[in-house]
Amino acid sequence: MTGVQALAAAADVTASVGSSDEGSGKVMLLLLLLAGPLYAGWVHLRYRNTDKRHHHESETRSDMLDVQAQDVRTGARTGLRSSRMQGANSRKVRAP
């Protein structure tokens, strides 16, 4: 149900209530309570623009031809005494 349809339904309810003060007060309260979530939903949907997004994975073609890879061994380190690397910066997040 869109916001316009909800407001039209609320107007129908208001018209059917008549002129009783208690009934019109409840309807106005209902309208005020519904106005906030309807407006927030409308703004959210407008902001997100989900229907106008570009879906890269499904709309873009890509071909990979003759992909080759190789690993080159650069050397071996033997006889190491510590399991931690000297000068590692894993404990300090920022430089001094």
Backbone hydrogen bonds, N-H to C=O, Kabsch-Sander energy under -0.5 kcal/mol:
donor,donor_aa,acceptor,acceptor_aa,energy
6,A,2,T,-2.2
7,L,3,G,-2.4
8,A,4,V,-2.2
9,A,5,Q,-2.3
10,A,6,A,-2.2
11,A,7,L,-2.1
12,D,8,A,-2.0
13,V,9,A,-2.0
14,T,10,A,-2.3
15,A,11,A,-2.3
16,S,12,D,-1.9
17,V,13,V,-1.3
18,G,14,T,-0.9
24,S,20,S,-2.1
25,G,21,D,-1.8
26,K,22,E,-1.6
27,V,23,G,-2.0
28,M,24,S,-2.4
29,L,25,G,-2.1
30,L,26,K,-2.3
31,L,27,V,-2.7
32,L,28,M,-2.5
33,L,29,L,-2.4
34,L,30,L,-2.2
35,A,31,L,-2.0
36,G,32,L,-1.0
38,L,34,L,-2.0
39,Y,35,A,-2.5
40,A,36,G,-2.7
41,G,37,P,-2.4
42,W,38,L,-2.3
43,V,39,Y,-2.6
44,H,40,A,-2.4
45,L,41,G,-2.5
46,R,42,W,-2.2
47,Y,43,V,-2.6
48,R,44,H,-2.4
49,N,45,L,-1.5
52,K,49,N,-1.5
53,R,50,T,-0.7
55,H,53,R,-0.6
56,H,54,H,-1.1
59,E,55,H,-2.3
60,T,56,H,-1.4
65,L,63,D,-0.5
73,R,71,D,-0.5
78,T,76,A,-0.6
88,A,85,M,-1.3
93,V,91,R,-0.6
